[in-house]
Amino acid sequence: MLAVQSASPKEHERWMHEALRAAREAWERDEVPIGTCIVVGDEVVALAGNRTRTDCDPTAHAEIIALREAAARVGNYRLTHAVVYSTIEPCAMCAGALIQARVPLLVYGAADEKAGAVESHFGICDAPHLNHRVEVVKGVLEAECRELMQEFFQRKRSEIRG
């Protein structure tokens, strides 16, 4: 179906590094460091980090921002040829948006045991009662994605204590 779906682990890592770059940029804005890269063919059509605090918008998750940017860029809200790379397993809102956008493939780094809605909780991307399923590849650059989040929250807790 898609060239990227059959991509090698190295190709998935290539795009996940882009998502990690966006996550680090989010951290620099004092945002939770989650990044998303959306690829169509061999081209990045959107790259975003979280902006909930920056934009004062509870929906400004990296995935949502990137989906909006990608849809505008390709001229269609249905992203049927896109692959979404996210550093962390998407939440319920973001997983639902992947369904609405008809994204065929999600690649994520680390699971989110608290709020992940793809596999940790809810199983939104392959829920039998929804009219679309999203193929999922998990664990790409998992340690690096998890460590970035852990370090961010360790520093936040130190700031509060210190």
C-alpha positions in Angstrom: 0.0 0.0 0.0 2.5 2.6 1.1 6.3 2.6 0.5 6.9 3.7 4.1 4.7 0.9 5.6 7.2 -1.5 4.3 10.1 0.7 5.3 13.1 -0.7 7.0 13.7 -0.1 10.7 16.4 2.4 9.6 13.8 4.4 7.7 11.5 4.4 10.7 14.4 5.6 12.8 15.2 8.3 10.4 11.7 9.8 10.7 11.5 9.2 14.5 14.7 11.3 14.8 12.8 14.1 13.2 9.9 13.7 15.7 12.5 13.7 18.5 13.9 17.0 17.2 10.4 18.5 17.4 10.0 17.1 21.0 13.3 18.7 22.1 12.1 22.0 20.6 8.9 21.7 22.6 11.0 21.2 25.7 12.8 24.4 25.0 9.4 26.2 25.1 8.7 24.4 28.5 6.2 22.1 26.9 6.0 18.4 27.5 8.5 17.0 25.0 6.4 15.1 22.6 7.0 15.4 18.9 5.3 14.3 15.7 6.5 13.9 12.2 4.1 13.2 9.3 5.6 11.7 6.1 4.0 11.1 2.7 6.2 9.1 0.4 9.6 10.3 1.3 8.7 13.8 2.3 8.0 15.4 5.6 4.6 17.2 5.3 4.4 18.2 8.9 6.6 18.4 12.0 5.3 19.6 15.4 5.9 19.5 19.1 3.4 20.0 21.9 2.1 23.6 22.2 -0.6 23.3 24.8 1.0 25.9 27.2 2.4 28.1 24.4 -1.0 28.4 22.6 -3.1 28.1 25.8 -5.0 25.3 24.0 -5.7 21.9 25.5 -5.9 20.4 22.0 -2.5 21.6 20.9 -0.9 18.2 21.2 2.0 17.5 18.8 -0.2 15.0 16.8 -3.1 17.4 16.4 -0.9 20.3 15.3 0.9 18.0 12.8 -2.3 16.5 11.4 -3.7 20.0 10.9 -0.5 21.1 9.1 -0.4 18.0 7.0 -4.0 18.3 5.9 -3.5 21.9 4.9 -0.4 21.1 3.0 -1.8 18.2 1.0 -5.2 19.9 0.6 -7.2 17.1 2.2 -8.2 16.2 5.8 -8.0 12.6 4.8 -4.4 11.6 5.1 -4.7 8.2 3.4 -1.1 8.1 2.3 0.5 9.5 5.4 2.6 7.9 8.1 2.6 9.5 11.5 5.6 9.2 13.7 5.1 10.2 17.4 7.7 10.0 20.1 5.0 8.8 22.7 1.9 6.7 22.3 -1.0 9.0 21.4 -3.7 9.8 23.9 -7.4 9.3 23.2 -7.9 12.6 21.5 -4.9 12.1 19.2 -5.7 8.5 18.5 -9.2 9.5 17.6 -7.9 12.2 15.2 -5.7 9.5 13.5 -8.9 7.6 12.8 -10.8 10.6 11.6 -7.9 11.5 9.2 -7.8 7.9 7.9 -4.1 7.6 8.7 -3.0 4.1 7.6 0.2 3.8 9.8 1.3 5.1 13.2 4.8 4.6 14.4 5.5 5.5 17.9 8.5 5.4 20.3 7.5 4.8 23.9 4.3 3.6 25.4 2.3 6.0 27.7 1.2 3.8 30.5 -0.9 6.6 32.0 -2.7 8.0 29.0 -1.8 6.0 25.9 -4.9 5.1 24.0 -3.5 3.1 21.2 -2.4 0.0 23.0 -1.9 0.8 26.7 -5.6 1.7 27.1 -8.7 1.7 24.9 -7.2 0.3 21.7 -8.7 3.1 19.7 -6.6 2.5 16.5 -8.0 -1.0 16.0 -11.4 -0.7 17.7 -13.8 -3.0 15.9 -16.8 -0.6 16.1 -14.9 2.2 14.3 -14.9 2.5 10.5 -11.1 2.7 10.1 -8.1 0.9 11.6 -4.6 2.3 11.9 -1.7 -0.1 11.6 0.8 0.4 14.5 4.5 -0.1 14.8 5.7 0.6 18.3 9.1 0.8 20.1 11.0 2.8 17.4 13.9 4.5 19.3 11.9 3.6 22.4 14.6 4.2 25.0 15.5 7.7 23.6 11.8 8.7 23.5 11.2 7.5 27.1 14.4 9.0 28.5 13.5 12.4 27.1 10.1 12.3 28.9 11.6 11.0 32.1 14.3 13.6 32.1 11.8 16.4 31.5 9.6 15.4 34.4 12.6 14.7 36.7 13.8 18.3 36.1 10.2 19.6 36.7 10.0 17.8 40.0 13.5 19.1 41.0 12.4 22.7 40.2 9.3 22.3 42.4 11.4 20.9 45.3 14.3 23.2 44.9 
